[in-house]
Amino acid sequence: MWRKITTVALEEYRRVVVTKSFLIGLLIPIVIYGGMAVAMVWMSDKADLEERRVAVVDRTGVIAGALAEAAQRRNSGSRVYRDGRQVAPKYFIEAVEAREGDAEELLLELADRVRAEEVFAVLEIGPAYVEREGRRGEDYLRYFSERPTEVDFPGWLRREAENAAERLRFASAGLDEREVRAMMSHPSMERKRLPELGEDGQVRYRDDLTELAFFVPLGVVLLMFFSIQMATPILLNSVIEEKMYRISEVLLSNLTPFQLFAGKLLGGMLVGVTFSLAYLLSLGLSLRYFDAAGYAQPGLYIGFIVFLLLGLLAFGAMFGGVSAACQDLKDAQNFAGAVVIVLVAPMILAVVMIQVPDSGAAVGLSLIPPFSPMMMTMRLAIPPAPPLWQLAAAVAANLAFGWLCVWVASRVFRIGILSTGKTPGFRELLRWMWRDG
């Protein structure tokens, strides 16, 4: 029996993996993300040098001048010119007289100037913006533009306006600004991993890279999701194709329905593992390159493969049973929608719970199939790893759930693979599960 199952599995594996489409599918994400990284490096030297001219309606009468001085300093400094070459746009401040009584009319006139591209944006400063206890509704700072994605320019205006207002407040209070800021200054907190004793006997302090601490668990969860999503629909398409073209009838002359089902399921699992291994290898090499291999301990790779196999077993069985019961690909996709929802739910929950991996909800979901493969892998990627008893309980629960899925799917498969006519409903599928012979 096992020889026939293995033969079917290897044939299914060869049909999928040894194809141009699989290789292209494997390389496309690498090309896309690698291309994005190259493009970001290339675009970093292609800054937008269009000047930013802002019309400032300064109702305080003092901030616009401070902004103009700050713009002059910036335009002649290293922020704009580097090695004799302009690398950033210049900023210009155009003070506009604040007319009393027709504030809205003035803003409408300036808005027309923005649309005509005479100025880049409009900045309105409230009359009480500098006061330490601003009058209610009059201490505002408003920025108007047609460029909602612009970040640097409005951010610079806000910072410089705040700095100018603070200097004026210090002066009006008779306080030395530098002395006050010195008393309020603090060194930034350094985040480190726990100290370790090196082989040379010296204590080592490694930086705690917060970005990687999020990237690794997020990356392994998404990788497991895409691996299952890629491998299991292949099983669905294969079964539907063989059923539509009567190939399954020929195969069943030499195989039992269970042998055919098990071989296809095993082949799909091998495809998913192959896909994952390529990206696990790239993840490990990338972490070593950035001297951050400690964020992915060997136990994470082992645990990922174990829970990936368990996830492929359960979801592959679901897709295999669904496809056998359907008469064409359209019907199969309708049935598969429910399975896809079950597949997407743990991925979304794992992404949400990265910040609280040891909460009661995260621990509970990591022990309950079909959530546990992704949830437990997420927890494995976040130090400290879950206790051994939780890993053992999750593996046992997923083995039981996978066996249940295989049993149910194989019962449906043995009848559905040769059925014709109308696609059965859920009640009919339940009868197939318990039918003998």
ZIDA-V891348 format. One record per backbone hydrogen bond with DSSP energy under -1.0 kcal/mol. NH is the residue of the N-H (numbers start at 1). CO is the residue of the C=O. Records with the same first field share a line. If there is no record, write none. Layout:
NH: CO, CO
//
This chain:
5: 1
6: 2
7: 3
8: 4
9: 5
10: 6
11: 7
12: 8
13: 9
14: 10
15: 11
16: 12
17: 13
18: 14
19: 17
23: 19
24: 20
25: 21
26: 22
27: 23
28: 24
31: 27
32: 28
33: 29
34: 30
35: 31
36: 32
37: 33
38: 34
39: 35
40: 36
41: 37
42: 38
43: 39
44: 40
46: 43
52: 90
54: 92
55: 121
56: 94
57: 123
59: 125
66: 62
67: 63
68: 64
69: 65
70: 66
71: 67
72: 68
73: 69
74: 70
75: 71
76: 72
77: 74
80: 77
81: 77
82: 85
85: 82
87: 80
92: 52
94: 54
96: 56
106: 102
107: 103
108: 104
109: 105
110: 106
111: 107
112: 108
113: 109
114: 110
115: 111
116: 112
117: 114
118: 113
120: 53
121: 53
122: 144
123: 55
124: 142
125: 57
126: 140
128: 138
129: 126
138: 135
142: 124
144: 122
150: 147
155: 151
156: 152
157: 153
158: 154
159: 155
160: 156
161: 157
162: 158
163: 159
164: 160
165: 161
166: 162
167: 163
168: 164
169: 165
170: 166
171: 167
172: 168
173: 169
174: 171
175: 170
180: 176
181: 177
182: 178
183: 179
184: 180
185: 181
193: 206
196: 204
198: 202
201: 198
204: 196
208: 191
209: 207
210: 208
213: 209
214: 210
215: 211
216: 212
218: 214
219: 215
220: 216
221: 217
222: 218
223: 219
224: 220
225: 221
226: 222
227: 223
228: 224
229: 225
230: 226
231: 227
232: 228
235: 231
236: 232
237: 233
238: 234
239: 235
240: 236
241: 237
242: 238
243: 239
244: 240
245: 241
247: 242
248: 242
251: 247
252: 248
253: 250
254: 251
255: 251
260: 256
261: 257
262: 258
263: 259
264: 260
265: 261
266: 262
267: 263
268: 264
269: 265
270: 266
271: 267
272: 268
273: 269
274: 270
275: 271
276: 272
277: 273
278: 274
279: 275
280: 276
281: 277
282: 278
283: 279
284: 280
285: 281
286: 282
287: 283
288: 284
289: 285
290: 286
291: 288
292: 287
295: 292
296: 293
300: 297
301: 297
302: 298
303: 299
304: 300
305: 301
306: 302
307: 303
308: 304
309: 305
310: 306
311: 307
312: 308
313: 309
314: 310
315: 311
316: 312
317: 313
318: 314
319: 315
320: 316
321: 317
322: 318
323: 319
324: 320
325: 321
332: 328
333: 329
334: 330
335: 331
336: 332
337: 333
338: 335
340: 336
341: 337
342: 338
343: 339
344: 340
345: 341
348: 344
349: 345
350: 346
351: 347
352: 348
353: 349
359: 356
363: 359
364: 360
365: 361
366: 362
367: 364
371: 368
372: 368
375: 371
376: 372
377: 373
378: 374
379: 375
380: 376
381: 377
382: 379
391: 387
392: 388
393: 389
394: 390
395: 391
396: 392
397: 393
398: 394
399: 395
400: 396
401: 397
402: 398
403: 399
404: 400
405: 401
406: 402
407: 403
408: 404
409: 405
410: 406
411: 407
412: 408
413: 409
414: 410
416: 412
417: 413
429: 425
430: 426
431: 427
432: 428
433: 429
434: 430
//
